[in-house]
């Protein structure tokens, strides 16, 4: 298959490297010093499962990419979804399948306004990885993709993607309830991303703090209520399961904290803002996520102002 990775960050870089090693033709879309390093040195992956170097691939800016692809992995930050999709539109043909591997629950809706919804898949990734420098991805643990069509259908297009992942030794699961899976991931992202940024704490520090764990649970309750406005029921036992899962992550830093430390824009709107908006539309309060959203918005603006001063 000819596969484009739209956004060669930690997620796109890691999974793209696995697909390249399996013999697929990869087009990695990146920008800035990261793109310069990829073109010069290739894509370097450092992982406990084995290091890798990808040089036999195309590394380019979106504007330079040409020829339609069979599969497009959309891995940009949620706030860049529409911009990146429009910039890469010439890669998307009538036979192209698009799979969003992004944080948040509404990126497939954004893409569906620009492309045929029947060609869209939504995914959730479970991976610990980060950009360790231009052209370098460091993988710590995990590496599973759960995906499916937002409408729940299990069609031939989705099966083809599943076979490509399995052939590249990427653990994956094709599900008919991917929207519920996305909300379950938001149950973790909404509290842990926000709390880690606001306290500069890693996951271990959060779960070892009784006060921060209670705050995380209160945030999860609002996510659960927001999911119900979309007809998605998240059982309350998921709360304790999410905390228990987090205890196994050790000193892992959530992606939003990684972005904050790198002085990159934060995804607070896709992660906490969506909870506030949905509950507000339903006439329900969201004091925890509203506070997180306001504080992160201020922190995001202040950090980036300091970066350019």
SEDRENMAR-326596 format. One record per residue (C-alpha): residue in three letters; x, y, z. Coordinates in steps of 0.02 Angstrom, whole numbers, padded with zeros to 5 digits, always signed. Layout:
BEGIN
ALAXYZ...
END
This chain:
BEGIN
UNK+00000+00000+00000UNK+00049+00181-00025UNK+00024+00263+00145UNK+00037+00444+00199UNK+00072+00494+00379UNK-00003+00667+00397UNK+00090+00732+00548UNK+00251+00638+00585UNK+00252+00658+00773UNK+00276+00521+00902UNK+00119+00426+00850UNK+00134+00446+00663UNK+00321+00418+00663UNK+00314+00258+00765UNK+00172+00174+00670UNK+00234+00239+00502UNK+00404+00160+00536UNK+00322-00007+00573UNK+00225+00001+00410UNK+00381+00050+00312UNK+00476-00098+00386UNK+00335-00211+00323UNK+00367-00155+00145UNK+00235-00022+00120UNK+00274+00139+00025UNK+00272+00280+00153UNK+00253+00467+00132UNK+00293+00558+00294UNK+00223+00736+00305UNK+00318+00849+00425UNK+00384+01026+00438UNK+00523+01136+00507UNK+00682+01066+00586UNK+00596+00897+00607UNK+00573+00883+00419UNK+00751+00941+00386UNK+00819+00804+00500UNK+00707+00672+00421UNK+00770+00716+00247UNK+00951+00719+00304UNK+00961+00571+00423UNK+00798+00474+00402UNK+00673+00432+00537UNK+00755+00357+00691UNK+00655+00255+00817UNK+00727+00208+00986UNK+00625+00075+01073UNK+00644-00063+01205UNK+00574-00179+01071UNK+00715-00136+00952UNK+00781+00021+00867UNK+00741+00062+00686UNK+00798+00181+00550UNK+00684+00226+00404UNK+00772+00303+00254UNK+00682+00219+00109UNK+00529+00333+00117UNK+00473+00503+00057UNK+00492+00644+00184UNK+00408+00804+00131UNK+00300+00953+00172UNK+00116+00936+00132UNK+00129+01059-00013UNK+00265+00953-00095UNK+00176+00786-00082UNK+00107+00711-00242UNK+00012+00556-00300UNK-00140+00490-00211UNK-00119+00364-00071UNK-00216+00209-00021UNK-00215+00253+00164UNK-00191+00418+00254UNK-00152+00414+00440UNK-00204+00582+00512UNK-00091+00610+00663UNK-00085+00799+00682UNK-00142+00886+00840UNK-00330+00910+00845UNK-00320+01099+00823UNK-00231+01072+00655UNK-00353+00943+00584UNK-00440+01050+00454UNK-00284+01146+00403UNK-00180+00988+00381UNK-00320+00898+00289UNK-00342+01039+00164UNK-00154+01052+00138UNK-00145+00865+00103UNK-00304+00855-00001UNK-00208+00812-00161UNK-00154+00649-00077UNK-00335+00598-00049UNK-00419+00512-00196UNK-00580+00417-00223UNK-00498+00257-00160UNK-00409+00332-00010UNK-00455+00275+00165UNK-00424+00403+00303UNK-00391+00350+00482UNK-00384+00480+00621UNK-00263+00431+00760UNK-00289+00590+00860UNK-00342+00644+01033UNK-00522+00698+01056UNK-00688+00631+00997UNK-00737+00742+00851UNK-00593+00738+00726UNK-00683+00616+00611UNK-00829+00739+00609UNK-00710+00878+00556UNK-00637+00768+00418UNK-00812+00714+00365UNK-00851+00894+00319UNK-00707+00894+00195UNK-00706+00716+00129UNK-00827+00573+00098UNK-00878+00508+00271UNK-00888+00331+00202UNK-00697+00332+00184UNK-00663+00387+00363UNK-00607+00282+00509UNK-00579+00340+00688UNK-00445+00267+00799UNK-00375+00269+00974UNK-00192+00233+01009UNK-00117+00162+01167UNK+00067+00206+01165UNK+00200+00291+01267UNK+00312+00387+01147UNK+00382+00560+01117UNK+00486+00660+00995UNK+00660+00656+01070UNK+00733+00782+00948UNK+00717+00824+00763UNK+00696+00662+00667UNK+00700+00555+00825UNK+00556+00461+00906UNK+00579+00375+01074UNK+00457+00235+01110UNK+00433+00180+01291UNK+00290+00056+01293UNK+00127+00005+01210UNK+00089+00026+01027UNK-00089-00036+01000UNK-00220+00040+00884UNK-00407+00016+00911UNK-00509+00082+00765UNK-00670+00071+00667UNK-00799+00168+00570UNK-00891+00300+00672UNK-01056+00227+00611UNK-01008+00055+00676UNK-01003-00035+00509UNK-00864-00163+00482UNK-00834-00146+00295UNK-00700-00210+00175UNK-00606-00044+00185UNK-00583-00063+00373UNK-00534-00246+00353UNK-00398-00198+00229UNK-00323-00076+00354UNK-00331-00209+00489UNK-00233-00330+00380UNK-00102-00197+00343UNK-00077-00166+00529UNK-00068-00350+00572UNK+00056-00378+00431UNK+00166-00242+00505UNK+00160-00322+00679UNK+00053-00179+00746UNK-00067-00244+00879UNK-00240-00184+00828UNK-00423-00212+00858UNK-00564-00172+00737UNK-00719-00119+00834UNK-00899-00075+00795UNK-00908+00037+00951UNK-00761+00151+00916UNK-00853+00305+00978UNK-00872+00227+01150UNK-00686+00181+01146UNK-00642+00362+01105UNK-00744+00423+01253UNK-00661+00296+01366UNK-00492+00365+01312UNK-00554+00542+01347UNK-00597+00480+01522UNK-00408+00468+01546UNK-00350+00614+01439UNK-00464+00746+01513UNK-00400+00733+01692UNK-00222+00671+01668UNK-00171+00790+01529UNK-00241+00941+01621UNK-00178+00897+01795UNK-00004+00853+01730UNK+00013+01021+01645UNK-00056+01124+01788UNK+00050+01037+01920UNK+00198+00981+01812UNK+00169+00807+01880UNK+00194+00643+01791UNK+00064+00503+01801UNK+00145+00417+01950UNK+00143+00579+02050UNK-00040+00607+02009UNK-00101+00434+02062UNK+00006+00437+02219UNK-00081+00597+02274UNK-00250+00570+02356UNK-00304+00748+02318UNK-00255+00740+02134UNK-00334+00568+02113UNK-00499+00634+02184UNK-00488+00782+02064UNK-00460+00661+01920UNK-00613+00560+01972UNK-00721+00717+01980UNK-00663+00762+01805UNK-00706+00587+01744UNK-00883+00607+01810UNK-00906+00759+01697UNK-00837+00663+01548UNK-00960+00524+01585UNK-01104+00650+01586UNK-01044+00729+01424UNK-01035+00558+01341UNK-01218+00528+01387UNK-01267+00683+01289UNK-01201+00590+01136UNK-01290+00429+01183UNK-01130+00347+01246UNK-01139+00261+01416UNK-00976+00243+01512UNK-00996+00127+01661UNK-00935+00199+01826UNK-00820+00051+01856UNK-00712+00124+01718UNK-00659+00260+01840UNK-00566+00141+01956UNK-00503+00040+01807UNK-00430+00199+01732UNK-00341+00242+01894UNK-00276+00064+01908UNK-00213+00069+01729UNK-00126+00234+01766UNK-00031+00158+01912UNK+00059+00049+01786UNK+00120+00197+01682UNK+00253+00249+01806UNK+00339+00415+01769UNK+00254+00434+01598UNK+00214+00613+01547UNK+00049+00638+01455UNK+00062+00709+01280UNK-00004+00879+01334UNK+00134+00897+01463UNK+00261+00848+01330UNK+00190+00986+01220UNK+00195+01112+01361UNK+00378+01074+01397UNK+00416+01090+01211UNK+00321+01257+01209UNK+00199+01189+01080UNK+00012+01232+01074UNK-00096+01129+01191UNK-00249+01024+01147UNK-00354+01085+01293UNK-00501+01130+01181UNK-00518+00956+01105UNK-00492+00870+01272UNK-00576+00979+01403UNK-00669+01108+01299UNK-00778+00976+01213UNK-00840+00918+01384UNK-00885+01096+01433UNK-00975+01131+01269UNK-01078+00971+01269UNK-01134+00989+01449UNK-01171+01174+01424UNK-01282+01132+01275UNK-01373+01007+01386UNK-01395+01137+01524UNK-01274+01049+01641UNK-01124+01121+01734UNK-00945+01065+01706UNK-00847+01158+01841UNK-00692+01047+01838UNK-00668+01045+01649UNK-00717+01228+01637UNK-00581+01271+01762UNK-00455+01159+01674UNK-00499+01238+01505UNK-00480+01417+01568UNK-00317+01382+01661UNK-00239+01287+01516UNK-00291+01422+01392UNK-00201+01552+01499UNK-00049+01439+01525UNK-00040+01400+01339UNK-00044+01583+01288UNK+00081+01635+01422UNK+00204+01496+01382UNK+00206+01533+01196UNK+00221+01721+01225UNK+00374+01688+01332UNK+00445+01574+01197UNK+00447+01714+01068UNK+00501+01855+01185
END
